[in-house]
Structures are given as C-alpha cells and as structure tokens.
Amino acid sequence: MAPGAENCIHSTGQPDTPVEVLVDVLSKALRAPDAGEMKRLVEQAYKLVAGLDPYLDTVSTPPSPVCQELIHASLSHPWADAHSQGKTRFLQKKECCAGGLEGRFIATLCRLAAAKTVLEVGMFTGTTTLAVAQQLPEDGKVYALEIEEYMRDFSQPYFRRAGVDKKVDVVVGPASDSLERLAALGVRFDLAFLDADKGGYLGYYKQLMDNNLILPGGAIVVDNTLMKGRTYEPDGVKDESADAIREFNDFVRRDARVDVVVLPFRDGVSIITRRAPTDAKDEVATGLHGNLIMQRLKLNGRVALITGGGQGIGRAFAHALGEAGAAIAIVDVVRATAEATAAELAGKGIRSVAVVADITRAKDCERMVAETVAALGGLDIAVNNAGVNMNNAAEDTPEDEWDMTFNVNTKGLFLCCQAEGRHMLAAGRGRIINTASMASLLVPHPQKQIAYNASKAAVVKITQTLGCEWADRGVTVNCMSPGIVNTALIQESDALRPLCKEWLAQIPAGRLAEVTDLQAAIVLLASDAASYMTGHNLVLDGGHTLW
C-alpha cells in the first residue's frame, strides 16, 4: 500500500467516497498477482476518475445562456496574441477560466448566505462574477478585483447583456491596494472569494480578517487550496505556488479566529468562517441562546395563520412570513383567492394550506384554527388582517354599512383573537398581530370613512387589552398601523384614485406605502426578537400621522 493510503480507507474498512474507492482499487492493483489483473484494476481506477468531473457537470444546473457564451469566449480567445500586442500585462491562459460548475457553486453559497455584497479577488474573464451577480438581489453588488484592464473590458458586454452590469463593480489594480480602498470606504462583505495569485492568498486573507471586512455570519471561500495535489503529495516536487498554498492552509488551520473545511471540489475549495468568541461574558456578545440577531428573526418550525391572506397586504404578509421560515395557512372568504396564494407559496418551497372562513362567525374562527393545526401541526403566529372599508359622509352612512364594517373589522377580529388565543394560551406561547390603520391616530382626509376609522381605533384598544391580559401567559398581542397602501383597492377605484395627489401632499415620504414596505415589520412582530413587545401599535405611514 502506498504511504498514507491507510488514511484514505473508511473507518468501517469498506470504501465509501470516490477517493476511498479509488485508493482501494489502486491498492489492489499494487498487490495484483499478474499484469493482466493489474491492468484491469488500473482501467477501473481510470474510469472512476475520468467520469467524475463530467458527471458533476451533468447532474448540476447548467450556467445561464449568457454565462455559457462568456465561458466559450474565454476558452477560445487568443490570449497569447493579446499579451504579445501589449493588451495584457501577463500571459493569461484559458485554463484560468472558471467553468459553469465553479460559478454555480459560488453562486449557491451566496444564496445560502443570503448575500448582498460579495468580493471576488481575481476575476479573469468574469464567469464566476456573472454567475454570482445573477444570483444577487437587484440592490446587491459584486466587487471584482482584477489586475488587468483588458479583463474588465472583455467581460463588460456580457454583464450588460445579462442585465447585471449595475450589480458588478470591477476594481482594476493590485488587489491588496483595492482591498485597502474598499476598507476605507466602509464596504463589508457577506462572502469573499479568493481566486488570484497564489502567493497573495495569505496577505489577502489577513487584510480581510484584520480589517473585519467579512460581516458576521459571512465566509471566505478560497479556490485551488489543493493545488493539483501538490500541497500534500509526499514525493511531489516543490514549487512556489504549492509552497504558498501549503503555507496559507497551515496558517488558516492554526488561526484561532476561524473554522475551516477543505472540500475536494475541483482543485480544492476552503470555506472559512469566523468562530464565536469563547471569552464572551454575556448574551449581548454571544447572541441570545447563541443566536445572532438575524437568526432571531427566523421563523423556522413556526406555523402562521393570515386572515385576508389571499390578496393585497395579507398576501405580502404570507410571503414574508413564509420566506422567514414559517408554514402558512392562507385564510380567505373566497376559496380561489386563498388557493392561488397558497400555490404561490408552495412554488417557493413554503408549506402552505388554503382555509376558507367567514371571520364574522365564531364557529368559522374556531374551525379556521382547528384546520390550521390539523394541516400544519400547530399555530404559533396569527395575523388578523381581513377587513373592509367603505366611504360615506357621517350623515349619510347607512346603518347596515356601519354594522358590516364593525362586524368584520372589530367583531371578526376579536373572534379571531379569541379562537387563536385559546390555542396559544393552552400551548403557553404565541404571537398575535392585528392590522389596524393610521386612521386610529388621525382622521384621514379628504375621504370620509367614519365607520372604518372608528372600527380601526377599536382594533388598537382590543390589541392593548389582550396584550395586557395575555402577556404573563406567553402570548403577545400587537398591531400594525399602515398608512395609505397602494393596493388594488385604490388602483381600481374611480372614487379613490383621484385622491392620490392630495394624499401625497400630506405624506412626508412623498409616496404611498407599498405592501413590501410592511413585510419586514410583520416578520419582526412574529419573531422571538419582539418577545418583550406587547400591546404595541407599530405605525408605518411614511410620516403621515406627524403632519
């Protein structure tokens, strides 16, 4: 058996990973009784190795069409001519082009980290840069550090064609100088990817760590950390690059600030994360129960119910809570509407169920809770959002309009709270969030809506009362008061749409609220981060109630 091969055998004695199987086959080849058996085993080992990379490409999601074009252009470009003509400082090689799989790998890490700002040290032709940029949100940014201006010019047309050019900032110059400039500007990264000159890795790593350029929960990902096997090959010929990578790997492994795992992916990938401080004195430093603040906003394992969840604000709430990790029951009086939103959530991988209920009936409210618990396994979060609004001058408001408004907005909301509260009180925990309105704090004008205003003021008082009654039994009750929200109710109303100009003059922010403006607030109120908040009316109105 070759030196060190015994360390590549699975602890059970049965080879498991492709490398273990390869070692096992080659070990048998070395002990083969004749040349024929040795050849057979070597051919088996060859097929095992030769098929790995093609198989990985086959079973992984391919790069986008534009990224494929860029890869092809990178592999076919006359780099030697570009260098001989003085267009590049260094003689570039097509082998430096990251393939589609490498780009997809880094882009996937960005998705897992919910990254918004990413650093790439060593762009070359930008194939990984493009893959990452396509993964980032519209306000995300990739800072790609590249020594050659030619590479920036080469990649820009592809960035533009893919529609990500505004998300990519190619910084030309020595990477260490560029890092210093970015640090001075206050730029920080969710993820940094190092794939440049191997002799510079250790310096770049020290800059990132010593200047705290990686945000909490972020990572440094380093390519080529196996250096074609030369970092660990016992009898390998030493060279400058292999020595630099070996020194880098040893330094990172000994760095008490981080944890590192090296993956035998392509030419080796190291994923480096900062450790939690071991000398922290309290939960301010360690995070409550070990949770960083963003983890405290997660709703993993929770079940949320949203009334009026089929459209408008309720639909936005459903998506927000689902994205934060909760399973969602969409409650609506119209089955088709509830099912449509539940299907949207399911398409995003969110557990969801549609529930039909008339919240003005106590039995429907009780059934709504029971169906949610039966379908999703519990009820931790309840958002009482269903409501109606009709406009009439006070002297002309019909009695049936008043009764209907209070029946839905006030009585219905209370019946929901009552049914939800019984379940949560029995469980000893829960979050109830009611949709009130800025109309609880002022009289919106010029529209006339006395029934709506009064019903939403009652919602605030219900919230405050229940918040006091249930706080010591683990159930918080809060409400949210949005300003005027730009929903279909306004867009499709001939009576309300002409009022927008007057409303905008009353709002310091100068615009109506969008449903997306309310999403982060609902997640906060539903999360453990708001565990000490109860009976509160959270106002999101662009300053409307201040004037």
Secondary structure as GFF3:
##gff-version 3
##sequence-region A 1 547
A	DSSP	three_ten_helix	5	8	.	.	.	ID=ss1
A	DSSP	alpha_helix	18	30	.	.	.	ID=ss2
A	DSSP	alpha_helix	35	50	.	.	.	ID=ss3
A	DSSP	alpha_helix	52	59	.	.	.	ID=ss4
A	DSSP	alpha_helix	65	76	.	.	.	ID=ss5
A	DSSP	alpha_helix	79	84	.	.	.	ID=ss6
A	DSSP	three_ten_helix	94	96	.	.	.	ID=ss7
A	DSSP	alpha_helix	100	112	.	.	.	ID=ss8
A	DSSP	beta_strand	117	121	.	.	.	ID=ss9
A	DSSP	alpha_helix	127	135	.	.	.	ID=ss10
A	DSSP	beta_strand	141	146	.	.	.	ID=ss11
A	DSSP	alpha_helix	149	161	.	.	.	ID=ss12
A	DSSP	three_ten_helix	165	167	.	.	.	ID=ss13
A	DSSP	beta_strand	168	172	.	.	.	ID=ss14
A	DSSP	alpha_helix	175	184	.	.	.	ID=ss15
A	DSSP	beta_strand	189	194	.	.	.	ID=ss16
A	DSSP	three_ten_helix	198	200	.	.	.	ID=ss17
A	DSSP	alpha_helix	201	210	.	.	.	ID=ss18
A	DSSP	beta_strand	214	223	.	.	.	ID=ss19
A	DSSP	three_ten_helix	227	229	.	.	.	ID=ss20
A	DSSP	alpha_helix	240	254	.	.	.	ID=ss21
A	DSSP	beta_strand	258	263	.	.	.	ID=ss22
A	DSSP	beta_strand	269	274	.	.	.	ID=ss23
A	DSSP	alpha_helix	283	286	.	.	.	ID=ss24
A	DSSP	alpha_helix	293	296	.	.	.	ID=ss25
A	DSSP	beta_strand	303	307	.	.	.	ID=ss26
A	DSSP	alpha_helix	312	323	.	.	.	ID=ss27
A	DSSP	beta_strand	327	332	.	.	.	ID=ss28
A	DSSP	alpha_helix	335	347	.	.	.	ID=ss29
A	DSSP	beta_strand	352	356	.	.	.	ID=ss30
A	DSSP	alpha_helix	362	376	.	.	.	ID=ss31
A	DSSP	beta_strand	381	384	.	.	.	ID=ss32
A	DSSP	three_ten_helix	394	396	.	.	.	ID=ss33
A	DSSP	alpha_helix	399	406	.	.	.	ID=ss34
A	DSSP	pi_helix	407	412	.	.	.	ID=ss35
A	DSSP	alpha_helix	413	427	.	.	.	ID=ss36
A	DSSP	beta_strand	430	435	.	.	.	ID=ss37
A	DSSP	three_ten_helix	438	440	.	.	.	ID=ss38
A	DSSP	alpha_helix	450	470	.	.	.	ID=ss39
A	DSSP	three_ten_helix	471	473	.	.	.	ID=ss40
A	DSSP	beta_strand	475	482	.	.	.	ID=ss41
A	DSSP	alpha_helix	488	491	.	.	.	ID=ss42
A	DSSP	three_ten_helix	497	499	.	.	.	ID=ss43
A	DSSP	alpha_helix	500	506	.	.	.	ID=ss44
A	DSSP	three_ten_helix	515	518	.	.	.	ID=ss45
A	DSSP	alpha_helix	519	526	.	.	.	ID=ss46
A	DSSP	three_ten_helix	528	530	.	.	.	ID=ss47
A	DSSP	beta_strand	537	540	.	.	.	ID=ss48
A	DSSP	three_ten_helix	544	546	.	.	.	ID=ss49
###
